[in-house]
Amino acid sequence: MSISKTAAVIKKMTAVFLAAIICIFLMPTAEAAGSTLSCSAYNATINVGKSGALLITATGDRSLTASVSDANVLSYKWDTKWSSDTTVKLYITGKKAGTSKVYIKNGKSETITVNVTVKANTAPTSYGSTSKLIKSDKYSVSVKKGGQSSVKITSSNHSLAYKVGDSSIAAVTPGKWSGNTIKFTIKGKKAGTTYLTVYRKNDKSIAANIKITVGEQNTAQTSTVSKPSTQNSSQSTGSSNQVVAYWDPAMGAYVVSFSGSWGPETGESTGGSNTGNNTNTEKPETSTGNYAEHMLALVNQARAEHGASSLSLDSKLCDAANKRAQEIATKFSHTRPDGRDCFTVLDEYGISYYGCGENIAAGSSDANSIFNMWMNSSGHRANILNSSYRYIGIGKYGNYWVQLFIM
């Protein structure tokens, strides 16, 4: 090898070595000057009232901002702490059904886009238990904004899960098991209607569906109701006195629209009392008779006008309703005189059902008057027009009336 060649080789090797050194020193500088921005998902789906977290990774620039294309559909909130040196969570919450884009941007004007679909909550088609393996003590709950109520779920299988249709309307918190019963506390957050579904983790078809209705904050309410005449009489004349009855707002007042559940009516009058002999001499109806057929015709006419199918009169259900009519003459409430809830009468008569409801009234022997009273009350009206009910029982005891509904 000649000297000139050796010098050329040395010169060439020196140039390569210097280039390598330059690259080694330039690489960190290039990384620091740039930025990597990415997300755990670029397409996401959540339900109305539900929240989820997007994991945002930012290398080199942590000055991040976010925005959405439709704030009516979606809201967002940054986590207050970074999960690591490069990762932070962005929480998104569905507000109403629709689509919205989420834009995440850093200080270098780099932007990534996440497409979010917010799905409407699909409420159960009916409220009640889908199987005898799970049961709730009530299937409709009425609670005021800021107030609390509860339901008790009974299941021999303790591996249960639950979901709330719209958590912005009501918050639900499960308690601890007591034997085969667990209590769910329901707190009203804003006025509206949603649902609670409690189901087996390994079989979602075994479920209890409970309707939740949240009203405005408690205020004293009054309602005009009819009460039997206070005159001593051995016959029910149909005459009545109009009195103002105060409903206990803490107890929810009136029957809730879709039940297996109830909100007891106090039925207490602010004046007068039922002290006559008519209560002692009233006799239970021995058969459904014309009063039941008349009431059934009124109910089915109203249902037809609102697009609901006709109800069928069930003889066992009528027997149970007649039993309840006698009971409310003693205690005008959805709680039976022995302290049990009204729907235990269905078990006594061997009646199977998925969901049920009860309307009670007093004050007149005339079916039209009682029917109009019920139709002028939102809760009773909702039971009458409930499209999920299939059968009705109608009971009467003097001036006391009961409707029992099952699906």
LOBABA-269578 format. One record per residue (C-alpha): chain; x, y, z; residue in one letter; residue number from 0. Coordinates in Angstrom, 2 decimals, always signed. Each point is the difference from the previous one (the first is absolute). Layout:
BEGIN
mol/px/py/pz/type/seq
A/X/Y/Z/A/NUM
...
//
This chain:
BEGIN
mol/px/py/pz/type/seq
A/+0.00/+0.00/+0.00/M/0
A/+1.46/+3.37/-1.03/S/1
A/+0.16/+3.03/+2.28/I/2
A/-2.53/+1.88/-2.13/S/3
A/-2.49/-2.81/+0.29/K/4
A/+0.58/-0.31/+3.73/T/5
A/-0.63/+3.72/+0.44/A/6
A/-3.14/-0.25/-2.06/A/7
A/-1.27/-2.93/+2.08/V/8
A/+0.85/+1.82/+3.25/I/9
A/-1.75/+3.11/-1.27/K/10
A/-3.06/-2.01/-0.96/K/11
A/-0.12/-1.83/+3.36/M/12
A/+0.37/+3.29/+1.80/T/13
A/-2.96/+1.46/-1.89/A/14
A/-2.19/-3.03/+0.84/V/15
A/+1.02/+0.17/+3.66/F/16
A/-0.80/+3.71/+0.20/L/17
A/-3.36/-0.58/-1.67/A/18
A/-0.80/-2.69/+2.56/A/19
A/+0.92/+2.33/+2.84/I/20
A/-2.18/+2.72/-1.46/I/21
A/-2.94/-2.43/-0.27/C/22
A/+0.47/-1.17/+3.57/I/23
A/-0.12/+3.54/+1.31/F/24
A/-2.78/+1.14/-2.31/L/25
A/-2.47/-2.79/+0.74/M/26
A/-1.08/+1.15/+3.48/P/27
A/-0.23/+3.55/-1.21/T/28
A/-2.37/-1.06/-2.79/A/29
A/-2.18/-2.00/+2.45/E/30
A/-0.30/+2.88/+2.41/A/31
A/-0.95/+2.38/-2.75/A/32
A/-2.81/-2.24/-1.34/G/33
A/-3.11/-1.47/+1.63/S/34
A/-2.05/-3.19/-0.13/T/35
A/-3.75/+0.28/+0.64/L/36
A/-2.23/-3.09/+0.04/S/37
A/-3.19/-1.42/+1.52/C/38
A/-1.05/-3.42/+1.26/S/39
A/-2.97/+0.00/-2.41/A/40
A/-1.04/+2.11/-2.95/Y/41
A/-3.57/-1.32/-0.13/N/42
A/-2.05/-0.34/+3.19/A/43
A/-3.61/-0.77/+0.94/T/44
A/-1.70/+0.83/+3.30/I/45
A/-3.58/+0.26/+1.24/N/46
A/-1.87/+3.09/+1.09/V/47
A/+0.84/+0.76/+3.62/G/48
A/+3.09/-2.22/-0.07/K/49
A/+3.68/+0.99/+0.15/S/50
A/+3.19/-1.48/-1.39/G/51
A/+3.69/+0.85/-0.03/A/52
A/+2.30/+0.60/-2.97/L/53
A/+3.69/-0.54/+0.70/L/54
A/+1.97/+2.80/-1.63/I/55
A/+3.74/-0.47/-0.51/T/56
A/+2.10/+3.13/-0.54/A/57
A/+3.78/-0.21/-0.36/T/58
A/+1.98/+3.21/+0.00/G/59
A/-2.90/+2.43/+0.53/D/60
A/-2.48/-0.32/+2.85/R/61
A/-1.85/+3.27/-0.59/S/62
A/-3.23/-1.66/-1.21/L/63
A/-3.43/+1.44/-0.71/T/64
A/-3.26/-1.70/-1.02/A/65
A/-3.21/+0.99/-1.73/S/66
A/-3.09/-1.74/-1.42/V/67
A/-1.90/+0.63/-3.19/S/68
A/-3.41/-0.30/+1.70/D/69
A/-0.17/+0.95/+3.67/A/70
A/-3.69/-0.99/+0.09/N/71
A/+0.95/-3.62/-0.67/V/72
A/+3.21/-0.31/+1.96/L/73
A/+1.84/+1.60/+2.91/S/74
A/+3.58/-0.56/+1.13/Y/75
A/+2.29/+0.49/+2.97/K/76
A/+3.74/-0.45/+0.40/W/77
A/+1.35/-2.15/+2.82/D/78
A/+1.74/+2.17/+2.58/T/79
A/+3.15/-2.16/-0.02/K/80
A/+2.08/-1.65/-2.69/W/81
A/-0.01/-3.79/+0.19/S/82
A/+3.68/+0.00/-0.94/S/83
A/+2.53/+2.42/-1.50/D/84
A/-1.71/-0.33/-3.35/T/85
A/-3.60/-1.13/+0.62/T/86
A/-3.07/+1.83/+1.25/V/87
A/-3.73/-0.88/-0.01/K/88
A/-2.70/+2.01/-1.72/L/89
A/-3.46/-0.91/+1.33/Y/90
A/-2.93/+0.27/-2.40/I/91
A/-3.70/-0.15/+0.95/T/92
A/-2.98/-0.59/-2.29/G/93
A/-2.67/+2.69/+0.30/K/94
A/-2.43/-0.94/-2.76/K/95
A/-0.11/-2.42/-2.92/A/96
A/+2.09/+1.07/-2.98/G/97
A/+3.59/+0.27/-1.19/T/98
A/+2.76/+2.40/+0.88/S/99
A/+3.69/+0.35/-0.67/K/100
A/+2.56/+0.55/+2.74/V/101
A/+3.03/+2.06/-0.96/Y/102
A/+3.19/-0.26/+2.08/I/103
A/+2.67/+2.57/-0.78/K/104
A/+3.46/+0.75/+1.37/N/105
A/+1.99/+3.22/+0.07/G/106
A/+1.58/-0.74/-3.36/K/107
A/-3.39/-0.01/-1.75/S/108
A/+0.09/-3.76/-0.43/E/109
A/-3.55/-1.40/+0.18/T/110
A/-1.57/-3.44/+0.22/I/111
A/-3.71/-0.70/-0.48/T/112
A/-2.18/-2.58/+1.76/V/113
A/-3.43/-0.85/-1.42/N/114
A/-2.56/-0.65/+2.76/V/115
A/-3.48/-1.46/-0.38/T/116
A/-2.42/+0.53/+2.86/V/117
A/-2.79/-2.56/+0.06/K/118
A/-3.41/+0.50/+1.55/A/119
A/-0.79/-2.24/+2.94/N/120
A/-2.38/-2.76/-0.95/T/121
A/-2.47/-0.23/+2.86/A/122
A/-1.54/-3.39/+0.80/P/123
A/-3.20/-0.75/-1.87/T/124
A/-1.63/-0.88/+3.31/S/125
A/+0.74/+0.36/+3.69/Y/126
A/+0.05/-2.99/+2.30/G/127
A/+1.98/-3.21/+0.39/S/128
A/+0.81/-2.08/-3.04/T/129
A/+0.39/-3.10/+2.16/S/130
A/-1.10/-1.29/+3.39/K/131
A/+3.72/-0.39/+0.78/L/132
A/+0.27/+3.73/+0.66/I/133
A/-2.55/+2.32/+1.60/K/134
A/-0.32/+3.59/+1.15/S/135
A/-2.25/+1.26/+2.77/D/136
A/-1.17/+2.70/-2.42/K/137
A/+0.27/+0.60/-3.74/Y/138
A/-0.59/+3.71/-0.09/S/139
A/+1.53/+2.63/+2.25/V/140
A/-1.00/+3.62/+0.37/S/141
A/+2.58/+2.27/+1.62/V/142
A/+0.41/+3.75/+0.25/K/143
A/+3.03/+1.92/-1.22/K/144
A/+2.56/-0.19/+2.80/G/145
A/-2.05/-2.69/+1.77/G/146
A/+0.64/-3.70/+0.45/Q/147
A/-1.89/-3.24/-0.37/S/148
A/+1.00/-3.63/-0.27/S/149
A/-0.88/-3.38/-1.44/V/150
A/+0.80/-3.43/+1.39/K/151
A/+1.10/-2.69/-2.44/I/152
A/-0.31/-3.65/+0.97/T/153
A/+2.15/-2.58/-1.78/S/154
A/+1.60/-3.28/+1.11/S/155
A/+2.82/+0.76/-2.44/N/156
A/+2.09/+2.86/+1.40/H/157
A/+1.96/+0.55/-3.21/S/158
A/-2.04/+2.98/-1.21/L/159
A/+0.72/+3.09/-2.06/A/160
A/-2.10/+3.10/-0.54/Y/161
A/-0.35/+2.92/-2.37/K/162
A/-1.78/+3.34/+0.11/V/163
A/-1.51/+1.38/-3.19/G/164
A/+0.92/+3.64/+0.66/D/165
A/+2.27/+0.62/+2.98/S/166
A/-0.55/+3.75/-0.32/S/167
A/-3.62/-0.56/+1.16/I/168
A/+0.65/-2.41/+2.85/A/169
A/+3.00/-1.45/+1.81/A/170
A/-0.20/-3.60/+1.18/V/171
A/+2.18/-1.52/+2.73/T/172
A/-0.12/-3.69/+0.96/P/173
A/+0.21/-1.00/+3.65/G/174
A/+1.13/-3.23/+1.64/K/175
A/-1.68/-3.36/-0.25/W/176
A/-2.24/-1.08/+2.86/S/177
A/-0.71/-3.64/-0.66/G/178
A/-1.31/-0.05/-3.57/N/179
A/-1.08/+3.65/+0.01/T/180
A/+1.97/+3.09/-1.02/I/181
A/-1.24/+3.58/+0.21/K/182
A/+0.65/+2.57/-2.72/F/183
A/-0.20/+3.64/+1.11/T/184
A/-1.38/+2.39/-2.62/I/185
A/+0.69/+3.73/+0.20/K/186
A/-1.84/+2.47/-2.23/G/187
A/+2.31/+2.41/-1.84/K/188
A/-2.29/+1.76/-2.46/K/189
A/-3.60/-0.27/-1.15/A/190
A/-0.57/-2.71/-2.59/G/191
A/-0.57/-3.70/-0.54/T/192
A/+2.59/-2.74/-0.26/T/193
A/+0.36/-3.62/+1.06/Y/194
A/+2.06/-2.41/+2.09/L/195
A/+0.71/-3.49/-1.28/T/196
A/+1.50/-2.59/+2.37/V/197
A/+1.06/-3.21/-1.73/Y/198
A/+2.10/-3.11/+0.35/R/199
A/+3.52/+0.45/-1.30/K/200
A/-0.03/-3.39/-1.74/N/201
A/-3.53/+0.31/-1.38/D/202
A/-1.40/+3.45/-0.79/K/203
A/-3.40/-1.51/-0.80/S/204
A/-0.54/-0.45/+3.75/I/205
A/-0.67/+3.58/+0.98/A/206
A/-2.15/+2.36/+2.02/A/207
A/-0.95/+3.24/-1.76/N/208
A/-1.02/+2.93/+2.21/I/209
A/-1.33/+3.31/-1.28/K/210
A/+1.34/+3.12/+1.76/I/211
A/-1.95/+3.25/-0.11/T/212
A/+1.67/+3.07/+1.47/V/213
A/-2.18/+3.01/+0.77/G/214
A/+0.80/+3.49/+1.18/E/215
A/+0.85/+0.62/+3.63/Q/216
A/-2.65/-0.84/+2.58/N/217
A/-2.76/+2.51/+0.49/T/218
A/-3.32/-0.47/+1.78/A/219
A/-2.70/-1.14/-2.39/Q/220
A/-3.78/-0.19/+0.23/T/221
A/-2.51/-1.94/-1.99/S/222
A/-3.78/-0.06/+0.02/T/223
A/-1.41/-3.47/+0.58/V/224
A/-3.42/-1.46/+0.70/S/225
A/-0.86/-1.70/+3.25/K/226
A/-3.16/-1.93/+0.99/P/227
A/-2.81/+1.93/+1.63/S/228
A/+0.28/+0.36/+3.75/T/229
A/-3.76/-0.49/+0.40/Q/230
A/-1.08/-3.18/+1.73/N/231
A/-1.46/-2.30/-2.58/S/232
A/-0.20/-3.71/-0.66/S/233
A/+0.18/+0.59/-3.74/Q/234
A/+2.60/+1.50/-2.27/S/235
A/-1.80/+2.93/-1.59/T/236
A/+2.86/+1.21/-2.17/G/237
A/-0.11/+3.47/+1.57/S/238
A/+3.34/+1.36/+1.11/S/239
A/+1.67/+2.95/+1.67/N/240
A/+2.91/+1.73/-1.71/Q/241
A/+2.89/+0.43/+2.43/V/242
A/+3.61/+1.06/-0.42/V/243
A/+2.44/-2.80/+0.80/A/244
A/+3.66/+0.78/+0.62/Y/245
A/+2.48/-2.36/-1.51/W/246
A/+3.22/-0.68/+1.85/D/247
A/+2.69/+1.23/-2.42/P/248
A/+2.67/-2.05/+1.73/A/249
A/-1.92/-3.12/-1.01/M/250
A/-0.20/+0.92/-3.66/G/251
A/-3.82/+0.34/-0.28/A/252
A/-2.11/-1.92/-2.48/Y/253
A/+0.78/-3.20/-1.79/V/254
A/+3.06/+0.16/-2.20/V/255
A/-0.78/-0.51/-3.66/S/256
A/+1.55/-3.41/-0.70/F/257
A/+0.03/-2.31/+2.88/S/258
A/+0.58/-2.85/+2.07/G/259
A/+0.55/+3.02/+2.20/S/260
A/-1.93/+2.70/+1.73/W/261
A/+0.20/+3.32/+1.80/G/262
A/-2.59/-0.20/+2.80/P/263
A/-2.85/+2.45/+0.25/E/264
A/-0.83/+1.10/+3.53/T/265
A/-3.71/+0.34/-0.79/G/266
A/-0.46/+2.09/+3.12/E/267
A/-2.66/+2.68/-0.14/S/268
A/+0.51/+3.45/+1.49/T/269
A/-3.63/+0.07/+1.07/G/270
A/-2.80/-2.47/+0.71/G/271
A/+0.30/-3.71/+0.69/S/272
A/-1.57/-3.19/-1.25/N/273
A/-1.87/-0.79/+3.18/T/274
A/-3.28/-1.19/-1.43/G/275
A/-1.32/-3.54/+0.00/N/276
A/+0.46/-0.38/-3.73/N/277
A/+3.47/-1.52/+0.37/T/278
A/-1.23/-2.77/+2.25/N/279
A/-3.00/-0.84/-2.15/T/280
A/+1.73/+0.09/-3.39/E/281
A/+0.23/-3.37/-1.68/K/282
A/+2.71/-1.08/-2.43/P/283
A/-1.10/-0.54/-3.55/E/284
A/-0.51/-3.71/-0.54/T/285
A/+0.79/+0.09/-3.73/S/286
A/+1.46/+2.42/-2.47/T/287
A/-3.50/+1.05/-1.09/G/288
A/-0.88/+3.03/-2.08/N/289
A/+2.28/+2.36/+1.95/Y/290
A/+3.11/-1.87/-1.20/A/291
A/-1.20/-0.22/-3.61/E/292
A/-0.85/+3.70/+0.10/H/293
A/+3.41/+0.94/+1.40/M/294
A/+1.76/-2.31/-2.46/L/295
A/-1.79/+1.71/-2.90/A/296
A/+1.15/+3.43/+1.25/L/297
A/+3.58/-1.21/+0.38/V/298
A/+0.20/-1.64/-3.43/N/299
A/-1.60/+2.99/-1.71/Q/300
A/+2.67/+2.27/+1.49/A/301
A/+2.76/-2.45/-0.95/R/302
A/-1.27/-0.20/-3.58/A/303
A/+0.06/+3.79/-0.25/E/304
A/+3.67/-0.05/+1.04/H/305
A/+1.07/-2.90/-2.23/G/306
A/+0.19/-2.67/+2.72/A/307
A/-1.50/-3.47/-0.40/S/308
A/-3.08/-1.03/+1.97/S/309
A/+0.31/-1.63/+3.42/L/310
A/-1.65/-3.32/+0.78/S/311
A/-2.00/-0.44/+3.19/L/312
A/+1.52/-2.83/+2.04/D/313
A/-2.19/-1.78/+2.57/S/314
A/+2.80/-0.76/+2.47/K/315
A/+1.22/+3.56/-0.27/L/316
A/-3.54/+1.22/+0.68/C/317
A/-0.14/-2.17/+3.13/D/318
A/+3.28/+1.54/+1.17/A/319
A/-1.29/+3.50/-0.79/A/320
A/-3.18/-0.64/+1.99/N/321
A/+2.13/-1.12/+2.92/K/322
A/+2.00/+3.22/-0.22/R/323
A/-3.21/+2.07/-0.23/A/324
A/-1.08/-1.42/+3.36/Q/325
A/+3.43/+0.75/+1.44/E/326
A/+0.14/+3.64/-1.08/I/327
A/-3.33/+0.55/+1.73/A/328
A/+1.95/-0.74/+3.18/T/329
A/+3.27/+1.63/-1.01/K/330
A/+0.01/+2.24/-3.06/F/331
A/+3.54/-0.67/-1.13/S/332
A/+2.13/-2.09/-2.33/H/333
A/+1.22/-1.68/+3.17/T/334
A/-2.32/-2.75/+1.17/R/335
A/-1.49/+0.07/+3.51/P/336
A/+2.54/-2.63/+1.14/D/337
A/+2.92/+2.18/-1.18/G/338
A/+0.87/-1.86/-3.21/R/339
A/+0.11/+1.74/-3.36/D/340
A/-3.08/-0.19/-2.20/C/341
A/+1.44/-2.39/-2.57/F/342
A/+0.31/-2.87/+2.46/T/343
A/-3.70/-0.59/-0.68/V/344
A/+1.00/-1.28/-3.45/L/345
A/+2.03/-2.80/+1.55/D/346
A/-2.94/-0.97/+2.22/E/347
A/-2.14/-0.60/-3.10/Y/348
A/+2.77/-1.84/-1.89/G/349
A/+0.37/+2.71/-2.64/I/350
A/+3.25/+0.02/-1.99/S/351
A/+1.28/+3.28/-1.43/Y/352
A/+3.06/+1.88/-1.25/Y/353
A/-1.15/+3.45/+1.02/G/354
A/-3.05/+1.35/+1.76/C/355
A/-1.81/+3.13/+1.09/G/356
A/-2.85/+1.06/+2.27/E/357
A/-2.46/+2.91/-0.03/N/358
A/-2.26/+0.67/+2.98/I/359
A/-2.79/+2.53/+0.52/A/360
A/-2.92/+0.78/+2.30/A/361
A/-2.98/+2.27/-0.02/G/362
A/-2.60/-1.19/-2.45/S/363
A/-1.74/-3.15/-1.18/S/364
A/-0.11/+1.42/-3.53/D/365
A/+2.63/-1.44/-2.33/A/366
A/+0.14/+3.16/-2.14/N/367
A/+0.77/+2.23/+2.99/S/368
A/+2.77/-2.27/+1.25/I/369
A/+1.45/-0.44/-3.49/F/370
A/+0.10/+3.79/-0.52/N/371
A/+1.73/+0.41/+3.35/M/372
A/+2.70/-2.47/-1.03/W/373
A/+0.44/+1.54/-3.45/M/374
A/+0.56/+3.42/+1.61/N/375
A/+2.97/-1.37/+1.97/S/376
A/+3.21/-0.50/-1.97/S/377
A/+1.09/-3.13/+1.85/G/378
A/-3.36/-1.77/-0.16/H/379
A/-0.45/+1.07/-3.63/R/380
A/+3.41/-1.44/-0.87/A/381
A/-1.03/-3.38/+1.42/N/382
A/-3.24/+0.02/-1.99/I/383
A/+1.76/+0.88/-3.27/L/384
A/+3.11/-2.14/+0.53/N/385
A/+0.42/-1.90/-3.26/S/386
A/+1.96/-2.82/+1.68/S/387
A/-2.90/-1.17/+2.14/Y/388
A/-2.14/-2.83/-1.39/R/389
A/-2.47/-0.90/+2.76/Y/390
A/-2.09/+1.93/+2.51/I/391
A/-1.94/-0.89/+3.12/G/392
A/-2.71/+2.36/+1.25/I/393
A/-1.25/-0.10/+3.57/G/394
A/-2.70/+1.96/+1.81/K/395
A/-1.15/+0.16/+3.61/Y/396
A/-2.71/+2.59/+0.49/G/397
A/+1.67/+3.29/-0.99/N/398
A/+3.50/-1.50/-0.05/Y/399
A/+1.56/-0.96/-3.32/W/400
A/+3.16/-1.86/-1.02/V/401
A/+1.64/-0.67/-3.35/Q/402
A/+2.79/-2.58/-0.20/L/403
A/+2.13/-0.23/-3.14/F/404
A/+2.50/-2.66/-1.04/I/405
A/+2.22/-0.67/-2.98/M/406
//
